[in-house]
Amino acid sequence: MTLWNRTRQAVYDEIAGTAMEMFLTRGFEATTIDDIARAAGISRRSFFRYFGTKEDIVLGDVAGKGELAARALADRPDGEDPWTALRNAFHVSKDAAYDPATMLKIFTMMYETPSLRARHIEKHLQWQAALVPELRRRLGADPADPLDVRAEALVACAITCLDVAGEAWTRSKGAVPLEDLFDSAADALRPGP
């Protein structure tokens, strides 16, 4: 990593930390981009060099976690059925950037703020593009067949399970592990014996 990249990352992290503190104390909608820029000691224009929207600060690198899940899926054993491999790959996307109490505040803010919720769903849709090729390979699907929608359906279901688990985790105030809620949601899609 070059000095320029390290400097850029340090500024990014400082802006994000300042903004997140403001969001969690004042509220997301009550905090403006101008407030964040002023508190971080940068101009509004500089803010947009680092972030496209203030929603992007809260959501961090959700799209990057999709790439992480795609790499984990590719590393799963070939003999593992596609659904199980996908579920196991999703376990690597756990966010450990914050302590559980802070994560609960962030999830609550996300699920209660329509613009954050919409942006979160949009970023999760980027996971589709990252995960589908490997899942199509595992399913033996012809990559050129636009009518074979099995891989897209499985990825969409797994993303929905993750989202439902996140909402339930938030409602439970973090009392039940998110991984357990995800597994419970995913198990509901697999017919029993």
Sequence and secondary structure as in RCSB ss.txt:
>XXXX:A:sequence
MTLWNRTRQAVYDEIAGTAMEMFLTRGFEATTIDDIARAAGISRRSFFRYFGTKEDIVLGDVAGKGELAARALAD
RPDGEDPWTALRNAFHVSKDAAYDPATMLKIFTMMYETPSLRARHIEKHLQWQAALVPELRRRLGADPADPLDVR
AEALVACAITCLDVAGEAWTRSKGAVPLEDLFDSAADALRPGP
>XXXX:A:secstr
  HHHHHHHHHHHHHHHHHHHHHHHH TTT  HHHHHHHHT  HHHHHHH SSSHHHHHTTHHHHHHHHHHHHHH
S TTS HHHHHHHHHGGG   SS HHHHHHHHHHHHH HHHHHHHHHHHHHHHHHHHHHHHHHHT  TT TT  H
HHHHHHHHHHHHHHHHHHHHHTTT S HHHHHHHHHHTTS   
